[in-house]
């Protein structure tokens, strides 16, 4: 049985992507308010992943947005480390399915071959369904887009945090998030 991490995604696509990234089970929450209730109240290591919805939940003021200049064409996510050094929030701009859609287009992924509509509206309709949390077609798509630069940085950040937990260095996590540190760097950190 795969280990369960204190990684709290709010929607189904996020849940599937986070499970793919960490190779384990995550603690899915039904909405961003539920994610923030956990993050705002826990004293343990935790990562929350929510969408940048119009109506934002109450966020503990200790979560501070990491401001950086993106080298990516688009920035699909923002990073909020908490000043306690053990809680982290990632917000997907608009929604994680937009991130996945843009990555698929830029990487030339064949959505039709995987079994998805080739138009954005059709893709979103499918990814909003309940089964998106465990849909194997999404996993096949994640494999096709795994080298999308922004997704690589996102994945490296999550893996760094999950593997170092309470010993995570916030400045190092920021360097993974903005792409200054790479997968090769991640391997160095995980050997210790």
HUKA-V916751 format. One record per pair of residues at least 6 apart in sequence whose C-alpha atoms are under 7 Angstrom apart, sorted by the first residue. I is the first residue (numbers start at 0). J is the second residue. D is the distance in whole Angstrom. If there is no record, write none. Layout:
BEGIN
i->[I/I]
j->[J/J]
d->[D/D]
END
This chain:
BEGIN
i->[1/1/2/2/3/3/3/4/4/5/5/5/5/5/6/6/6/6/6/7/7/7/7/7/7/7/7/8/8/8/8/8/8/8/9/9/9/9/9/9/9/9/10/10/11/11/11/12/12/12/12/12/13/14/14/14/15/15/15/17/18/18/19/20/21/28/31/31/32/34/35/35/38/38/38/39/39/43/44/44/44/44/45/45/45/46/46/46/47/47/47/48/48/48/49/49/49/50/50/50/50/50/50/51/51/51/51/51/52/61/61/62/62/62/62/63/63/63/64/64/65/65/69/71/75/75/75/76/76/76/76/77/77/77/78/78/78/79/79/79/80/80/80/80/81/84/85/85/96/96/102/102/103/106/106/108/108/110/110/111/113/115/116/145/152/152/152/152/153/155/155/155/156/156/156/159/159/160/174/175]
j->[23/24/23/24/23/24/25/24/25/25/26/44/45/46/25/26/45/46/47/25/26/27/28/34/46/47/48/14/26/27/28/47/48/49/27/28/29/30/31/34/48/49/29/30/129/131/132/95/96/126/131/132/95/25/27/132/131/132/133/25/24/25/138/154/158/34/49/56/56/47/56/58/45/47/86/58/59/85/85/86/164/165/85/86/87/86/87/88/87/88/89/88/89/90/89/90/91/90/91/92/93/94/95/90/91/92/93/94/93/81/82/79/80/81/82/79/80/81/78/79/78/79/177/149/91/92/98/89/90/91/92/89/90/91/88/89/90/87/88/89/86/87/88/169/87/169/164/165/123/126/144/147/144/144/147/143/144/116/117/117/136/122/122/151/175/176/177/178/176/175/182/185/172/175/176/172/185/167/180/181]
d->[5/6/5/6/6/5/6/6/5/7/7/7/5/6/5/6/6/5/6/6/5/5/6/6/6/5/6/5/7/5/6/6/5/6/6/5/5/5/5/6/6/5/6/7/7/5/4/7/6/6/6/6/6/7/6/5/7/5/6/7/6/6/7/6/6/6/6/7/5/6/7/6/7/7/7/7/6/7/5/5/6/6/7/5/6/6/5/6/6/5/6/6/5/6/6/5/6/5/5/6/6/5/7/6/6/5/5/7/6/5/5/5/6/4/6/5/6/6/6/4/6/6/7/7/6/5/6/7/5/4/5/6/5/7/6/5/7/6/5/6/6/4/6/7/6/6/7/6/7/7/6/6/6/6/7/6/7/6/6/6/6/6/5/7/6/5/7/5/6/6/6/7/6/5/5/7/7/6/6/7]
END
